[in-house]
Amino acid sequence: MSEDFVSQDKKGRTITFDVDDRGVLAYHQKKKIGEFTLRVIDDDLLGTAVHADVIDLDNKFHNAGIGNEMVRLAFQHHGQKIVPPATFYPESANRNTMTPEGFRLMAAGQKHGWVTEFPDKEVPDKEYDED
């Protein structure tokens, strides 16, 4: 079951958000402009964890608070902090690593209390450097 939320971005545009267990979609004038997908993992021992998967936002809508609102709505919907992607190691060969914008968004979410710490806190050994 999905929920709809409507708000104004920092530039005064009306943005509609569609929120469900799998993520948040953002629309402006009925056109999809952004998406924040989640992976919900149930573990018998550790319980349920909600992992950030992919966040994508049309370039024309950057720096308007829409990414933050998608993260906040996901946190609110699930009632628990979102686990961000690993910062240094991609989760597997077929997954995207975080962009600088994605990293800043996850760091901002941490400051607001919507996102957990990054799963990998240590800088990798030199063998993983791209130099």
C-alpha positions as CSV (number, residue, x, y, z in Angstrom):
1,M,0.0,0.0,0.0
2,S,1.4,3.4,-1.0
3,E,1.0,6.8,0.6
4,D,1.1,10.1,-1.2
5,F,2.6,13.3,0.2
6,V,2.7,16.8,-1.4
7,S,5.2,19.5,-0.5
8,Q,7.0,22.5,-2.0
9,D,10.7,22.3,-2.8
10,K,13.1,25.1,-2.0
11,K,12.4,26.7,-5.4
12,G,8.6,26.7,-4.8
13,R,7.7,23.9,-7.1
14,T,4.9,21.4,-6.0
15,I,6.4,17.9,-5.6
16,T,4.3,14.8,-5.0
17,F,5.9,11.8,-3.3
18,D,4.6,8.2,-3.6
19,V,5.9,6.2,-0.7
20,D,5.7,2.4,-0.2
21,D,7.9,-0.4,1.3
22,R,10.1,-0.5,-1.8
23,G,11.0,3.2,-1.9
24,V,9.9,6.7,-2.7
25,L,9.0,8.2,-6.1
26,A,9.0,12.0,-6.7
27,Y,6.8,13.7,-9.3
28,H,6.5,17.3,-10.6
29,Q,3.5,18.1,-12.7
30,K,2.8,14.3,-13.0
31,K,6.2,13.6,-14.4
32,K,8.6,11.3,-12.5
33,I,11.6,13.3,-11.5
34,G,13.2,11.2,-8.8
35,E,13.4,7.7,-7.2
36,F,14.8,6.3,-4.0
37,T,14.7,2.5,-4.0
38,L,15.2,0.4,-0.9
39,R,15.9,-3.2,-0.1
40,V,14.2,-4.6,3.0
41,I,16.1,-7.5,4.4
42,D,14.5,-9.8,7.0
43,D,16.9,-11.8,9.2
44,D,15.8,-14.2,11.9
45,L,18.6,-13.2,14.2
46,L,19.2,-9.5,13.4
47,G,15.6,-8.5,12.5
48,T,14.6,-6.3,9.7
49,A,17.0,-3.8,8.1
50,V,16.1,-1.2,5.4
51,H,19.0,-0.6,3.0
52,A,19.3,2.4,0.6
53,D,19.7,1.0,-2.9
54,V,19.6,3.6,-5.6
55,I,18.7,7.3,-5.5
56,D,18.2,9.1,-8.7
57,L,17.0,12.7,-9.2
58,D,16.6,14.7,-12.4
59,N,19.5,17.3,-12.6
60,K,17.0,20.2,-12.9
61,F,15.8,19.3,-9.3
62,H,19.1,19.0,-7.5
63,N,19.8,21.3,-4.5
64,A,16.1,21.8,-3.9
65,G,15.6,19.5,-0.8
66,I,13.9,16.8,-2.8
67,G,16.5,14.1,-2.1
68,N,16.4,14.9,1.7
69,E,12.6,14.7,1.6
70,M,12.7,11.2,-0.1
71,V,15.1,9.9,2.6
72,R,13.0,11.5,5.4
73,L,9.8,9.9,4.0
74,A,11.5,6.5,3.7
75,F,12.6,6.8,7.3
76,Q,9.1,7.8,8.4
77,H,7.4,5.1,6.4
78,H,9.6,2.3,7.8
79,G,10.0,3.7,11.3
80,Q,13.7,2.9,11.5
81,K,17.0,4.3,10.2
82,I,18.0,3.5,6.6
83,V,21.3,1.6,6.2
84,P,23.4,3.5,3.6
85,P,25.5,1.8,0.9
86,A,29.2,1.0,1.7
87,T,31.4,4.0,1.2
88,F,34.6,2.4,0.0
89,Y,33.6,-1.1,-1.3
90,P,30.8,-1.7,-3.8
91,E,28.4,-4.3,-2.4
92,S,29.0,-6.5,-5.4
93,A,30.4,-6.1,-8.9
94,N,27.0,-5.4,-10.4
95,R,26.0,-2.6,-8.0
96,N,26.6,1.1,-8.3
97,T,28.9,2.8,-5.9
98,M,27.8,6.1,-4.3
99,T,28.3,9.3,-6.2
100,P,29.6,12.4,-4.3
101,E,26.0,13.7,-4.3
102,G,24.7,10.4,-2.9
103,F,27.4,10.5,-0.2
104,R,26.4,14.0,0.8
105,L,22.8,13.0,0.9
106,M,23.5,10.0,3.2
107,A,25.7,12.1,5.4
108,A,22.9,14.7,5.7
109,G,20.5,11.9,6.6
110,Q,22.8,10.8,9.4
111,K,22.8,14.3,10.8
112,H,19.0,14.3,10.8
113,G,18.9,10.8,12.4
114,W,17.3,9.1,9.4
115,V,20.3,7.1,8.3
116,T,22.7,4.8,10.2
117,E,26.5,5.0,10.1
118,F,28.2,3.8,6.9
119,P,28.7,0.0,7.1
120,D,32.4,0.3,6.3
121,K,34.1,3.0,8.4
122,E,37.7,2.1,7.6
123,V,39.6,3.3,4.5
124,P,40.5,0.2,2.4
125,D,44.0,-1.1,2.0
126,K,46.1,0.3,-0.8
127,E,45.4,-2.7,-3.0
128,Y,41.9,-1.4,-3.4
129,D,43.0,2.1,-4.4
130,E,42.4,3.1,-8.1
131,D,45.7,4.9,-8.4
